[in-house]
Structures are given as C-alpha cells and as structure tokens.
Amino acid sequence: MAFPGGEPVTGPGFGQTSLFPPEPAPDPLLCWLWLANTLGAGSSHAGRVLDVFGGAQEAWENRGSDAFRKAVGSPAFARANLPDNTPAHYRAFARRCAARNIRILPYDDPDYPLAFSRIPDMPLVLYCTGDPLWLNEPGAVGMVGSRRPTEYGLQAAADLGSGLAQNGAIIVSGLADGLDSAGHRAAVKENCPTIGVLGVPIDRTYPASNRELRKKIEQKGCVISEYPPESGPVGPNGFLQRNRLIAALSSALVVVEAQEKSGTMSTVNHAERYGKPVFVVPGSIYSPNSAGTNALLREGRAKAVCKPGDLFGVLGLRGAAAPAAVRSAPDPMSETERRVLACIGPKAKGVEELGAASGLPTGLLLGTLMKLELAGRVTCLPGKRYILR
C-alpha cells in the first residue's frame, strides 16, 4: 500500500490490499441453498456448474463472471446477481428446516445419493425426512405403475414388493396413488426400508390420504424431495421431474401396469437414458392397463418379471437374506469409501485406473474395495475389475 505521492508502506498490518478485513466466506450449506434456488429444480445446468466451479461456494464467488453466465444461462445469471439473493438470505430457512426435522442434503453431504451425482440434471440440494442412510444402500429397485390399477396389478405389486423386500431390496417409488403405494406398503408390511420420492415440496404429502403411509415409511426408510418446504405448488411438472430421480436412484426399474401414454412411461425413458435395466409384469392383451407394459416387451425395451427371483441377479441379491424384521439402518460410509465409489461407474474399472482417479495408495484402495464388496456396493469381475452393483 502507498499513500498518495509517497513510497509504498510496508510492515505489520500493511500486507492487505484494503483498509477493511476480507469478507468471511459464507456457510457452505447456505451457498448450496443459494445455488439450488438460483438454478431451479431439474436444471440441466447443474452438472455444468459443478464441472466448471467444483462447488457452490466457488460458484457464489464467481457469480459475476462470464464463466458463470455461460455455465448457468442468462436467466439464472440474472437471478444469481439479484441484491436479495445471497447465501445469508437462507440462514433462517435452514434453521426452520432443522426445527422441523427436515434434513437438508447438499451435493457434498456424505448422505447425498451417489447415484444422483452421475446424472447431468442432478438436484444440487435434497430435502429428506426419515433416515437418509438408506439412500446409498445397494439393491434399490424402482417400482412404478398405474394410479388406477387392476386387482391383478395390485396383487403383482404386493407379491413382487414383498418378496424383493424380504430378500434385501429397497423399494423406491413415488408415494402416489395406486401401484406406487402398493410397492411401499409391501415393504412396510415386511418391516423393510423403502424410499419415497415426492413430486411436491417435502413438507406436503400427495395425495393427502398417504400421510399415514408416509409416517410408516419414515420409521424405517426415508422420503425425499428436491422441492423445499414452504414453497408454492409445483404443478404436474413436479411429478415428471420426480420420475427421473426414481430412475436414477434405482439399480433396476419394474413397471407393474401402465397404459401406452402415461406418466409411468416418462420414468421408463429416464431409466433408459441412465442405462438402467427395465422389467415389466406381462399383462392381458385385452387390458388397457397392460398396453404400455406389453408394448415395452414387444419392442424389446424391457424384460419380463414374473417372480422376485427374476431380479435377484441384477440387484445383487442372493435370495437368502436375514429376516427382514431384524434389518437395521446401515453404517454411514467413510469419506474414502465415498471417494472410491464416486470413481466407479456403470463401466468396469481396474485397480490401476481407480488408483489414478481416486489418488489413493494401492494398499488403502484395495482395502476399501474389499469393504465395498463385502457391503454389497460393488462387484469384482474377473481380472480385478470393479463395477457398481
């Protein structure tokens, strides 16, 4: 620093470039809330922002840059730079969530689903009630279908859901009327974990008649939404956005009954986009409710499922799990385990490739891979190549 017309002044206290101390960095959680709100739910720019800046705090610090504008698009750029849109604006909101036992899961939270980090339109923030530890457990299977099912569909969902839950699968569905609820109820009946994915704000239940079912789900599993509490109605688009999360979270998708043109088919489209296998329950050729599922079979887009055992292989289940009633909540993953899992995708990778991607010493990497294999999170293929279960 130099006074006007003089030489630079040095010494204690003169190392900074301003007379004022630097502004303290905002709380990282508040930065994630700011960024998620700025982009909006289901934004196709989410992955691009993370690729460019790495995290929400870095995005906040560069919100006025051309790089930020290119990453988020002009509308979000304008929202990001509004005077009242700052991380500090969300401090009271975060406290209210905590007071209501609504867990906020930003992208860098240990309990954030790793499965979501692999899709380009991932939610940057999730809201959760219940136990989020189930979100990273292996064996998740999406079960969806008509909101006005036949007795055949309800029975199929009950039998498949019960058999899968008994053998260690985690039923993922949308907590909607009809077959979504049937899948959840099958898991609840077996005292097994199940995950509900909402298309409405986390502090609402749609339909309202499923409030008691939701409470039972939260006792053993969890309910998530990318829509924050205290927000206004989302509309039909919320359910279509929700469907991509069901597909992403599931290792496989089961469609019990669906008409040819239905919201269920959007979940199928997302599963195909993410490379997830699709299974359907074959139905009567005379039933409109089976027209969609039978078409998927006819077009070769799905395989038939007739009993729970048809899915054990793809879900990594052995068909001889411990009694469902004694299954307890999983232990949280270590940071090292999360780092290794994040490096493993749907394509098998060898130890050298994983070592280079994770930056871990070979001994620590091999020990971590062994733990992940024993926990059922990865499968070791011939040649010491690993793939996600």
C-alpha positions in Angstrom: 0.0 0.0 0.0 1.2 3.5 -0.7 -0.1 6.9 0.4 -0.7 9.4 -2.4 2.6 10.8 -3.7 4.7 8.6 -1.3 6.6 5.4 -1.3 5.0 2.0 -0.6 4.4 1.5 3.1 5.3 -1.9 4.5 5.3 -3.6 7.9 2.8 -5.3 10.1 -0.7 -4.6 9.2 0.1 -3.3 5.7 0.0 -6.7 3.8 -3.7 -6.5 2.8 -4.9 -4.6 -0.2 -7.9 -3.0 1.6 -8.4 -1.0 4.7 -11.1 -3.4 5.6 -10.7 -7.1 6.6 -11.7 -9.6 3.9 -15.4 -10.6 3.9 -15.8 -14.0 5.7 -16.7 -16.9 3.5 -20.4 -17.8 3.7 -21.6 -21.0 5.2 -21.2 -23.8 2.6 -24.7 -25.1 3.2 -26.2 -21.7 2.6 -24.2 -21.5 -0.7 -25.7 -24.7 -1.8 -29.2 -23.4 -1.0 -28.5 -20.2 -2.9 -27.2 -22.1 -6.0 -30.0 -24.7 -6.0 -32.7 -21.9 -5.7 -30.9 -19.9 -8.4 -30.9 -22.7 -10.9 -34.3 -24.2 -10.0 -35.3 -27.8 -9.7 -34.4 -30.2 -12.5 -32.0 -27.7 -14.1 -29.9 -29.1 -17.0 -27.1 -26.7 -16.0 -26.4 -28.3 -12.6 -23.7 -30.7 -13.8 -22.1 -28.0 -15.9 -21.8 -25.6 -12.9 -20.1 -28.3 -10.9 -17.8 -29.2 -13.8 -16.7 -25.5 -14.0 -16.6 -24.4 -10.4 -16.5 -27.6 -8.3 -18.9 -26.4 -5.7 -21.4 -23.9 -4.6 -19.1 -21.6 -2.7 -16.8 -21.2 -5.7 -19.9 -20.5 -7.9 -21.0 -17.8 -5.4 -17.6 -16.2 -5.5 -17.6 -16.1 -9.3 -21.3 -15.2 -9.8 -20.5 -12.1 -11.8 -18.1 -13.8 -14.2 -18.6 -14.7 -17.9 -17.8 -18.3 -17.0 -20.7 -18.3 -14.5 -23.0 -16.8 -17.1 -22.1 -19.4 -19.7 -22.5 -22.3 -17.2 -25.9 -21.3 -15.8 -27.5 -19.4 -18.7 -28.7 -15.8 -18.8 -32.0 -16.2 -16.7 -30.2 -17.9 -13.8 -27.3 -15.4 -14.1 -29.7 -12.6 -13.6 -31.3 -14.3 -10.6 -27.9 -15.1 -9.1 -27.0 -11.4 -9.0 -30.2 -10.0 -7.5 -29.4 -7.9 -4.4 -31.6 -10.0 -2.1 -30.5 -13.4 -3.4 -27.5 -14.2 -1.2 -26.4 -17.2 0.9 -27.2 -15.3 4.1 -30.8 -15.0 2.9 -31.3 -18.8 3.6 -29.9 -18.8 7.1 -33.3 -18.6 8.8 -34.8 -21.1 6.4 -32.1 -23.7 7.3 -32.9 -23.2 11.0 -36.6 -23.8 10.3 -35.8 -27.0 8.4 -33.7 -28.2 11.4 -36.5 -27.4 13.8 -38.9 -29.5 11.7 -36.6 -32.4 11.4 -36.2 -31.9 7.7 -32.7 -32.8 6.7 -31.0 -30.7 4.1 -28.7 -32.8 1.9 -26.5 -30.7 -0.4 -24.4 -32.3 -3.2 -21.3 -32.6 -0.9 -23.2 -34.2 2.0 -22.0 -37.7 3.0 -25.6 -38.9 2.8 -26.3 -37.4 -0.6 -27.1 -40.3 -3.0 -24.0 -41.1 -5.1 -26.4 -42.3 -7.8 -27.6 -38.7 -8.4 -24.1 -37.4 -8.8 -23.9 -39.4 -12.1 -26.7 -37.7 -13.9 -26.4 -34.3 -15.6 -29.6 -32.8 -14.1 -28.9 -33.9 -10.5 -30.6 -31.9 -7.7 -28.0 -29.8 -6.0 -29.9 -30.0 -2.8 -32.3 -32.7 -1.5 -34.7 -32.5 1.4 -35.2 -35.6 3.5 -37.4 -36.9 6.3 -36.6 -40.2 7.9 -33.2 -41.8 7.7 -31.1 -40.7 4.7 -28.5 -43.5 5.3 -30.7 -45.8 3.1 -30.1 -43.6 0.1 -26.7 -45.1 -0.6 -27.6 -48.7 0.1 -27.3 -51.3 -2.8 -30.3 -53.2 -4.1 -32.6 -50.3 -4.7 -35.4 -51.2 -7.2 -37.9 -48.7 -8.6 -41.5 -50.0 -8.7 -44.0 -47.9 -10.6 -47.2 -48.2 -12.4 -50.8 -47.0 -12.9 -52.6 -44.8 -10.4 -55.7 -46.8 -11.2 -54.5 -50.4 -11.2 -56.5 -53.5 -11.7 -56.7 -56.2 -9.0 -54.1 -58.1 -11.0 -51.7 -55.2 -10.8 -52.2 -54.7 -7.1 -51.6 -58.4 -6.4 -48.5 -58.4 -8.6 -47.0 -55.3 -6.9 -47.8 -56.8 -3.4 -46.1 -60.1 -4.2 -43.1 -58.8 -6.0 -42.6 -56.0 -3.5 -42.9 -58.3 -0.5 -40.5 -60.9 -2.0 -37.9 -58.4 -3.0 -38.0 -56.6 0.4 -37.7 -59.8 2.3 -34.5 -60.6 0.3 -32.8 -57.2 0.9 -34.1 -55.0 -1.9 -35.1 -51.4 -1.2 -38.3 -50.4 -2.9 -38.2 -46.9 -4.5 -41.3 -45.3 -5.7 -43.3 -42.0 -5.8 -45.7 -42.3 -2.9 -48.6 -41.8 -5.3 -51.9 -43.5 -5.5 -52.2 -47.0 -7.0 -49.1 -49.1 -7.7 -46.6 -46.7 -6.2 -48.3 -47.0 -2.8 -48.7 -50.8 -3.3 -44.9 -51.2 -3.6 -44.3 -49.0 -0.5 -46.9 -50.9 1.5 -45.4 -54.3 0.6 -42.1 -53.2 2.1 -43.7 -51.6 5.2 -45.7 -54.8 5.8 -42.4 -56.7 5.9 -40.8 -54.1 8.2 -38.3 -53.3 5.5 -36.9 -50.0 4.3 -38.4 -48.2 1.4 -37.8 -44.8 -0.2 -40.5 -42.4 -1.3 -39.6 -39.7 -3.9 -42.0 -36.8 -3.9 -43.0 -34.6 -6.7 -44.2 -31.9 -4.3 -42.4 -29.9 -1.5 -41.0 -32.0 1.3 -43.5 -30.6 3.8 -46.5 -31.9 1.8 -47.8 -35.3 1.1 -49.6 -36.0 -2.2 -52.1 -37.5 -2.1 -53.0 -36.4 1.5 -54.5 -39.9 2.0 -51.0 -41.3 2.1 -49.9 -39.4 5.2 -50.1 -42.4 7.5 -48.2 -44.5 4.9 -45.5 -41.8 4.8 -45.1 -41.9 8.6 -44.6 -45.6 8.4 -42.0 -45.2 5.6 -40.1 -42.6 7.7 -39.9 -45.0 10.6 -37.8 -47.5 8.6 -36.8 -45.7 5.4 -37.0 -42.1 4.2 -38.8 -39.7 2.0 -37.0 -37.2 -0.3 -37.8 -34.2 -2.5 -35.9 -31.6 -4.4 -38.6 -29.1 -3.6 -38.0 -27.2 -0.4 -40.6 -26.7 2.4 -42.6 -23.5 2.4 -42.6 -23.3 -1.4 -45.7 -22.9 -3.5 -47.4 -25.5 -5.7 -45.2 -27.2 -8.2 -47.8 -28.4 -10.7 -47.7 -31.5 -12.9 -44.1 -30.9 -14.0 -43.0 -31.7 -10.4 -44.1 -35.4 -10.9 -42.4 -35.7 -14.2 -39.2 -34.3 -12.7 -39.6 -36.7 -9.8 -39.6 -39.6 -12.2 -36.0 -39.0 -13.2 -34.9 -39.4 -9.6 -36.8 -42.7 -9.1 -35.0 -44.0 -12.2 -31.6 -42.6 -11.2 -31.8 -44.0 -7.6 -32.8 -47.5 -8.7 -30.5 -50.3 -9.9 -33.4 -51.5 -12.0 -36.9 -50.3 -12.8 -40.0 -52.5 -12.5 -43.2 -51.4 -14.3 -46.2 -53.3 -13.0 -49.0 -51.9 -15.1 -49.0 -48.9 -17.4 -51.1 -47.6 -20.3 -49.3 -46.6 -23.5 -49.5 -42.9 -22.8 -48.8 -42.3 -19.1 -46.5 -40.6 -16.7 -45.0 -44.0 -15.9 -43.5 -44.1 -19.4 -41.5 -41.0 -18.6 -39.8 -43.0 -15.8 -39.0 -45.7 -18.3 -37.5 -43.1 -20.6 -35.3 -41.8 -17.8 -34.2 -45.3 -16.9 -33.2 -45.9 -20.5 -31.3 -42.6 -20.6 -29.4 -43.6 -17.5 -28.6 -47.1 -18.7 -30.8 -48.8 -16.1 -32.4 -52.2 -17.0 -36.2 -52.1 -17.3 -38.5 -55.0 -16.3 -42.3 -55.3 -16.7 -45.0 -57.5 -15.5 -46.7 -59.1 -18.5 -50.4 -58.4 -18.7 -53.5 -59.4 -20.5 -53.6 -58.3 -24.2 -57.2 -57.2 -23.5 -56.3 -54.8 -20.6 -55.6 -51.1 -21.4 -53.6 -51.0 -18.2 -51.1 -53.5 -19.7 -50.9 -51.9 -23.2 -47.8 -49.9 -22.2 -46.0 -52.7 -20.5 -46.8 -55.2 -23.2 -45.5 -52.7 -25.8 -42.2 -52.5 -23.9 -41.9 -56.2 -24.2 -42.8 -56.3 -27.8 -40.3 -53.6 -28.7 -37.5 -55.3 -26.8 -37.1 -52.4 -24.4 -37.8 -54.4 -21.3 -37.6 -58.0 -19.9 -40.5 -59.8 -18.2 -40.6 -60.3 -14.5 -42.9 -62.9 -13.0 -41.4 -63.6 -9.6 -39.0 -61.8 -7.2 -36.2 -64.2 -8.1 -36.1 -62.8 -11.6 -34.5 -59.7 -10.2 -32.1 -61.1 -7.7 -29.2 -61.3 -10.1 -29.4 -57.7 -11.4 -29.9 -56.3 -7.9 -27.0 -58.4 -6.4 -29.3 -60.3 -4.1 -28.6 -63.8 -3.0 -32.2 -64.8 -2.3 -31.4 -65.8 1.3 -31.3 -62.6 3.3 -31.7 -62.5 7.0 -35.2 -62.0 8.3 -36.4 -58.5 7.2 -37.6 -57.6 10.7 -34.0 -57.5 12.1 -32.5 -55.4 9.3 -31.1 -52.3 10.9 -30.0 -49.0 9.4 -26.7 -49.2 7.5 -23.5 -47.7 8.9 -22.5 -44.4 7.2 -19.8 -44.7 4.6 -16.4 -43.2 5.2 -15.1 -40.4 3.1 -12.6 -42.9 1.5 -15.4 -45.3 0.6 -17.4 -42.4 -1.0 -14.3 -41.3 -3.0 -13.8 -44.8 -4.4 -17.5 -45.3 -5.2 -17.6 -41.9 -7.0 -14.8 -43.2 -9.3 -16.7 -46.4 -10.2 -19.4 -46.0 -12.8 -21.5 -48.5 -14.8 -18.4 -49.4 -16.8 -16.0 -51.8 -15.0 -12.6 -50.3 -14.0 -9.4 -51.9 -12.9 -7.3 -51.2 -9.8 -4.8 -49.0 -11.6 -7.5 -46.9 -13.2 -9.2 -46.5 -9.9 -6.0 -45.6 -8.2 -5.3 -42.9 -10.7 -8.8 -41.5 -10.4 -9.0 -41.6 -6.6 -5.4 -40.6 -5.7 -5.3 -43.3 -3.0 -2.3 -45.6 -2.3 -2.8 -49.1 -3.6 -3.0 -50.7 -0.2 -5.7 -48.3 1.0 -7.6 -48.6 -2.3 -7.6 -52.5 -2.2 -8.8 -52.5 1.4 -11.6 -50.1 0.6 -12.6 -52.1 -2.4 -12.8 -55.2 -0.2 -15.1 -53.4 2.3 -17.3 -52.1 -0.5 -17.5 -55.6 -2.0 -18.4 -57.2 1.4 -21.1 -54.5 1.9 -22.6 -55.4 -1.5 -21.9 -52.0 -3.1 -19.5 -53.2 -5.8 -18.9 -56.4 -7.7 -15.4 -57.7 -8.5 -15.3 -59.1 -12.1 -12.5 -61.4 -13.5 -9.2 -59.5 -13.8 -9.8 -57.5 -10.7 -12.2 -55.1 -12.4 -14.9 -53.5 -10.3 -18.4 -52.3 -11.2 -21.2 -50.8 -9.2 -24.0 -53.2 -8.0 
